[in-house]
Amino acid sequence: MPVVHKSALKAARQSEKRRARNRAVQTGVKHVIKKLQTAVENKQTDETTALLRDAARALQRAASKGVLHRNTASRKLSRLTAQVRKGVVSA
């Protein structure tokens, strides 16, 4: 039977906890983005500003926790803002 060190077991436990936490944050970000995109598609201009604010908050929080790289969060926010502006102008 292989020798498994205590530190390896602890690292595996920590990794699993981090993975669960990161997945929860990523899922939350995806849900907020999806809500925003459906509001833009349905041309709900009054809701899009509030949803864009929520998306920005979620993306920045994920970036600050290290779940997303800060440049990735910034890029996603920039593209979402462009979608909202395009949807508002065409509406």
Helices and strands as residue ranges (DSSP letters): H 6-41, H 45-65, H 70-90
